[in-house]
Amino acid sequence: MAFTQYLLIFCLVSYLKEGFAQNSTLASNTSERPAGCGQDVKFIYFTLCDLTAAWGIVIEAVTSLGILCTIVLGLIFVALAPSVSQDARKGTIALNLLFILGVLGLFGLVFAFIIAPNSTVCIFRRFLFGVLFAQCFACLVAHSVRLNYLALQNRGPGGCLVFLLAIGLFLVEAVINVEWLLITNVRQTIQDIEPFKNPCNITNQDFVTALVYVMFLIVASLVIPCPVLCGHYLQWKRHGRHIVSTACFSLMIWVAWIVMYLYGNERLGHSSWDDAVLAIALVSNAWVFVLFYIIPQVREMTRSGYRYEDDTLNILKRHSDTPHSIVMENRAFSMDNLDAAEPVNSRLEQDKPVSPYSNYTGLYPTLPLHPGEMETVSHIQVHLPRISMEPWRYHL
């Protein structure tokens, strides 16, 4: 354990020294400054102000807007959190806050792919790219697991358990990235003759391979909430649709940037577009998280209450599946028996006025009945008795 800590400290100190050396060397060798950059701007920040390379300025503006929107939505979410009274809705407050922090980190990481790379910047790129995405998708997976219980029983695991599940899922990617940095940099730095190995010298295939676990989380966040869409509770169906739409758009973005990063730039002869592709993937996926998940979750917090099956079609379907009333069937059966046992002479008195309370049995729907008295007669209608203003017409 102590040896591992020594390796990490040695690696970080070496990277910082090399980064400062690269910055001083590049600053001394760059006499020409692009249009839009002042004299005090360092070389690694030229992309942020270069008017000839407009992609950096555009992505910077879109990212800044995303950071502002995420902060505002986070503050609104925190302000609305105390007003949530239902326990089933309280369970995802901490999870959604963790998700918002992950989205804010994704927007901030975009600037690391806009500026020029050095050893320190490349360490942050390689470590945080997978960890922040794993944090966001782990929250979606944990929320999906909880929704599967809520969609069936309107009860689910507690918020603390779901939060720990999300933490455990994204810590797996953190461990993978730490091991990747130790294996590819620290061990090779000690074994090689060269005193330092630049962490930016990795292939695109290695960078994508380190994100396999994140791809697994994306697929899981797309598949796990699908059974929620078949549940009985419409409010949890809405949550499931939000997660499915977010995961679907994220999957399309990941397929596009991976294909472009591995094959497209090389085929087009623009190997310098790698940083731009990764920056665009970060900002586009972060905006998908904001538009398709964070904003709907904030809107769900403003709803007054959750009801069961408030859709008219679902109500009709549930009533059509329920069996007929036992009291109705038993009442009809008893009336038939009385008619069959009635003497022939008494049937002549049917022309006389009859009390409206004569057929009232006094049974309530909750009274248990003997199984032998049950018979299916569903066409008999039950009318509530009415009080007549002419009591002399009653035949008691």
C-alpha positions in Angstrom: 0.0 0.0 0.0 2.8 2.4 0.9 4.6 1.6 -2.4 1.4 2.4 -4.4 1.1 5.8 -2.6 4.8 6.5 -3.4 4.2 5.7 -7.1 1.2 8.1 -7.2 3.1 10.9 -5.6 6.1 10.4 -7.9 3.8 10.3 -10.9 2.0 13.5 -10.0 5.2 15.5 -9.2 6.7 14.4 -12.4 3.7 15.4 -14.4 3.6 18.8 -12.8 7.2 19.5 -13.5 6.9 18.4 -17.1 3.7 20.4 -17.6 5.5 23.6 -16.3 8.4 22.8 -18.6 6.2 22.4 -21.6 4.3 25.6 -20.9 7.5 27.6 -20.7 9.0 26.1 -23.8 5.8 26.6 -25.8 5.4 30.1 -24.6 9.0 31.0 -25.7 8.6 29.4 -29.1 5.3 31.0 -30.1 6.1 34.5 -31.4 3.0 34.6 -33.6 -0.3 34.9 -31.8 -3.7 34.2 -33.5 -6.2 37.0 -34.0 -8.3 37.6 -30.9 -5.6 36.6 -28.4 -3.8 39.2 -26.3 -0.2 39.3 -25.3 -0.9 37.9 -21.8 -2.6 34.8 -23.0 -0.6 31.6 -22.8 -0.2 29.2 -25.7 -2.4 26.5 -24.3 -5.3 28.9 -24.2 -5.1 30.1 -27.8 -8.0 27.9 -28.8 -10.3 29.8 -26.5 -9.7 33.1 -28.2 -8.5 32.2 -31.7 -10.9 33.7 -34.2 -9.6 31.6 -37.1 -10.5 28.3 -35.2 -14.1 29.2 -34.4 -15.0 25.8 -33.0 -13.3 26.5 -29.7 -15.2 29.8 -29.2 -18.6 28.2 -30.2 -18.1 25.3 -27.8 -16.9 27.6 -25.1 -20.1 29.7 -25.4 -22.4 26.7 -25.5 -20.6 25.2 -22.5 -20.9 28.4 -20.5 -24.6 28.5 -21.1 -24.9 24.9 -20.0 -23.0 25.6 -16.8 -25.3 28.5 -16.1 -28.5 26.5 -16.8 -27.3 23.6 -14.7 -26.5 25.8 -11.7 -29.9 27.5 -11.9 -31.7 24.2 -12.2 -29.7 22.8 -9.3 -30.7 25.8 -7.1 -34.3 25.3 -8.1 -34.1 21.6 -7.3 -32.6 22.3 -3.8 -35.3 25.0 -3.2 -38.1 22.6 -4.1 -36.7 19.6 -2.2 -38.3 20.6 1.2 -41.8 20.8 -0.4 -41.8 17.1 -1.4 -43.9 15.3 1.1 -44.4 11.8 -0.4 -41.8 9.3 0.6 -41.7 7.6 -2.8 -40.6 10.9 -4.3 -38.1 11.8 -1.6 -36.0 8.8 -2.3 -34.5 10.3 -5.5 -33.6 13.7 -4.2 -30.0 12.9 -3.2 -29.6 10.8 -6.4 -30.7 13.6 -8.6 -28.3 16.0 -6.8 -25.5 13.6 -7.5 -26.6 13.6 -11.1 -26.6 17.4 -11.4 -23.1 17.5 -10.0 -22.0 15.0 -12.6 -23.5 17.1 -15.4 -21.8 20.2 -14.0 -18.5 18.3 -14.1 -19.1 17.3 -17.7 -19.6 20.9 -18.7 -16.4 21.9 -16.9 -14.4 19.1 -18.4 -15.1 20.5 -21.9 -12.6 23.2 -21.4 -9.9 20.6 -20.8 -10.4 19.4 -24.4 -10.5 22.9 -25.8 -7.1 24.1 -24.5 -3.8 22.6 -25.8 -2.8 19.3 -24.1 0.0 18.9 -21.7 0.8 16.2 -19.1 -1.5 17.7 -16.4 -4.4 18.3 -18.8 -4.1 14.8 -20.2 -4.3 13.3 -16.7 -7.6 15.1 -16.1 -8.9 14.1 -19.5 -8.2 10.4 -19.1 -9.4 10.1 -15.6 -12.5 12.4 -15.5 -14.0 11.6 -18.9 -15.0 8.1 -17.8 -15.6 8.8 -14.2 -18.1 11.7 -14.8 -20.0 9.8 -17.4 -20.1 6.8 -15.1 -21.4 9.0 -12.3 -24.3 10.2 -14.5 -25.3 6.9 -16.0 -24.9 5.1 -12.6 -27.6 7.5 -11.2 -29.8 6.6 -14.1 -29.3 2.9 -13.5 -30.0 3.2 -9.8 -33.2 5.3 -10.5 -34.3 2.7 -13.0 -33.9 -0.1 -10.4 -36.1 1.8 -7.9 -38.7 2.6 -10.6 -39.2 -1.1 -11.3 -40.4 -1.6 -7.7 -42.5 1.6 -7.7 -44.2 0.8 -10.9 -45.6 -2.5 -9.5 -46.2 -1.7 -5.8 -45.9 2.0 -5.4 -43.3 1.2 -2.8 -39.5 0.9 -3.4 -36.1 0.8 -1.8 -35.1 3.7 0.4 -33.3 6.7 -0.9 -30.1 5.9 1.0 -29.9 2.4 -0.5 -30.4 3.8 -4.0 -27.8 6.5 -3.4 -25.2 3.9 -2.2 -26.0 1.8 -5.3 -25.2 4.7 -7.6 -22.0 5.5 -5.7 -20.8 1.9 -5.9 -21.5 1.7 -9.7 -19.5 4.8 -10.6 -16.7 4.0 -8.2 -16.0 0.9 -10.4 -15.0 3.2 -13.3 -12.9 5.3 -10.9 -10.9 2.2 -9.9 -10.5 1.2 -13.6 -9.1 4.6 -14.5 -6.7 4.7 -11.6 -5.4 1.3 -12.5 -5.1 2.3 -16.1 -3.0 5.4 -15.2 -0.8 3.3 -12.9 -0.2 0.6 -15.5 0.3 2.8 -18.6 2.4 5.6 -16.9 3.9 4.9 -13.5 5.0 1.4 -14.2 6.4 2.3 -17.6 8.1 5.4 -16.2 10.0 3.4 -13.6 10.9 0.5 -16.0 11.9 2.8 -19.0 15.2 4.6 -19.2 13.5 7.9 -19.9 12.7 9.8 -16.7 9.2 10.7 -17.8 6.5 9.3 -20.1 3.9 11.7 -21.4 0.4 10.6 -20.5 -0.9 12.2 -23.8 0.9 9.5 -25.8 -1.9 7.0 -26.0 -3.8 5.7 -28.9 -7.5 6.4 -29.6 -8.2 2.7 -29.3 -6.8 2.6 -25.8 -8.9 5.6 -24.8 -12.1 4.0 -26.0 -11.3 0.6 -24.5 -11.0 2.2 -21.0 -14.7 3.3 -21.4 -16.2 -0.1 -21.9 -17.8 -0.1 -18.4 -19.4 3.3 -19.2 -20.9 1.7 -22.3 -22.3 -1.1 -20.2 -24.0 1.5 -17.9 -25.5 3.2 -21.0 -27.1 0.0 -22.2 -28.3 -0.8 -18.6 -29.9 2.6 -18.3 -31.7 1.9 -21.6 -32.9 -1.6 -20.8 -33.7 -1.6 -17.1 -36.4 1.1 -17.2 -38.3 -0.6 -20.1 -40.5 -2.7 -17.7 -41.6 0.5 -16.0 -43.4 1.6 -19.1 -45.8 -1.4 -18.6 -46.6 -0.6 -14.9 -49.9 0.6 -13.5 -48.8 4.0 -12.0 -48.7 6.7 -14.6 -46.4 9.0 -12.6 -43.6 6.4 -12.5 -44.2 5.7 -16.2 -43.3 9.3 -16.8 -40.0 8.9 -14.9 -39.3 5.8 -17.0 -39.9 7.6 -20.2 -37.5 10.4 -19.1 -34.7 7.8 -18.4 -35.3 5.9 -21.7 -35.2 9.0 -23.8 -32.1 10.2 -22.1 -30.3 6.9 -22.5 -31.4 6.6 -26.1 -30.1 10.0 -27.2 -26.9 9.4 -25.2 -26.3 6.0 -27.0 -26.6 7.7 -30.4 -24.1 10.4 -29.4 -21.7 7.8 -28.1 -21.9 5.7 -31.3 -21.4 8.8 -33.4 -18.3 10.2 -31.6 -16.7 6.7 -31.2 -17.0 6.1 -35.0 -15.7 9.6 -35.7 -12.9 9.3 -33.2 -11.6 5.9 -34.3 -12.2 6.0 -38.0 -13.7 9.2 -39.3 -10.9 11.6 -38.5 -8.3 9.3 -40.0 -10.2 8.7 -43.1 -10.8 12.4 -43.6 -7.1 13.2 -42.9 -7.9 15.4 -39.9 -6.1 13.9 -36.9 -6.2 17.2 -35.1 -9.9 17.0 -34.8 -9.7 14.4 -32.0 -10.0 17.0 -29.2 -12.9 18.7 -31.0 -14.8 15.5 -31.3 -14.4 14.7 -27.6 -15.4 18.2 -26.7 -18.5 18.1 -28.9 -19.4 14.7 -27.4 -19.1 16.1 -23.9 -21.2 19.2 -24.4 -23.9 17.5 -26.5 -24.4 14.7 -24.0 -24.4 17.1 -21.1 -27.2 19.1 -22.8 -29.1 15.9 -23.4 -28.9 15.2 -19.6 -30.2 18.8 -18.9 -33.1 18.7 -21.4 -34.3 15.2 -21.1 -33.7 14.4 -17.4 -33.0 17.4 -15.2 -35.7 19.7 -16.4 -38.4 16.9 -16.3 -37.3 15.9 -12.8 -37.7 19.5 -11.6 -41.1 19.6 -13.2 -42.1 16.4 -11.5 -41.3 18.0 -8.1 -43.9 20.8 -8.8 -46.8 18.3 -9.3 -49.3 18.4 -6.6 -50.0 14.7 -6.1 -49.7 11.3 -7.7 -52.8 9.3 -8.4 -53.3 5.7 -9.5 -54.4 5.1 -13.1 -55.9 8.6 -13.8 -56.1 7.6 -17.4 -59.6 6.9 -18.6 -58.6 3.9 -20.7 -56.7 2.3 -17.9 -59.7 2.8 -15.5 -62.1 1.1 -18.0 -59.6 -1.7 -18.5 -59.2 -2.4 -14.8 -63.0 -2.4 -14.2 -63.5 -4.8 -17.1 -61.1 -7.2 -15.5 -62.8 -7.2 -12.1 -65.4 -10.0 -11.3 -69.1 -9.2 -10.9 -70.4 -8.4 -7.4 -71.2 -11.4 -5.2 -74.0 -9.5 -3.5 -75.7 -8.7 -6.8 -75.6 -12.3 -7.8 -76.8 -13.6 -4.5 -79.6 -11.1 -4.3 -80.9 -12.1 -7.8 -80.6 -15.8 -6.8 -82.7 -15.3 -3.7 -85.3 -13.4 -5.6 -85.6 -16.3 -8.1 -86.0 -18.8 -5.2 -88.8 -16.7 -3.7 -90.6 -16.5 -7.0 -90.3 -20.2 -7.5 -91.6 -21.1 -4.0 -94.5 -18.6 -4.1 -97.9 -20.2 -4.2 -100.0 -19.8 -7.3 -102.8 -18.0 -5.4 -100.4 -15.3 -4.2 -99.4 -14.5 -7.7 -102.9 -13.1 -8.2 -102.0 -10.3 -5.8 -99.3 -8.9 -8.1 -101.7 -6.3 -9.4 -101.9 -4.7 -6.0 -99.4 -1.9 -5.0 -96.2 -3.3 -3.5 -93.9 -1.5 -1.1 -90.6 -0.4 -2.6 -88.8 -1.9 0.4 -90.2 -5.4 -0.2 -87.2 -6.5 -2.3 -84.6 -4.9 0.0 -82.5 -7.7 1.7 -80.4 -5.5 4.0 -77.2 -7.1 2.9 -74.0 -5.0 2.6 -71.2 -5.7 0.0 -68.8 -6.7 2.8 -70.9 -9.5 4.3 -69.6 -13.0 3.6 -71.9 -15.3 1.8 -72.2 -19.1 1.6 -70.6 -20.6 -1.5 -73.7 -22.6 -2.3 -75.8 -19.5 -2.6 -73.7 -18.0 -5.5 -75.0 -18.1 -9.0 -74.1 -15.8 -11.9 -77.0 -13.6 -12.8 -75.6 -10.3 -14.0 -78.5 -8.9 -16.0 -80.6 -7.9 -12.9 -80.6 -4.2 -12.1 -80.8 -3.0 -8.5 -82.8 0.1 -7.9 -82.6 2.2 -4.7 -86.0 2.4 -3.0 -87.8 5.8 -3.0 -90.1 7.2 -0.4 -93.7 7.7 -1.7 -95.9 10.5 -0.6 -99.0 8.1 -0.6 -98.3 5.6 2.2 -101.9 4.0 1.8 -100.7 2.5 -1.5 -98.2 0.3 0.3 -99.1 -3.4 0.6 -97.1 -4.7 3.6 
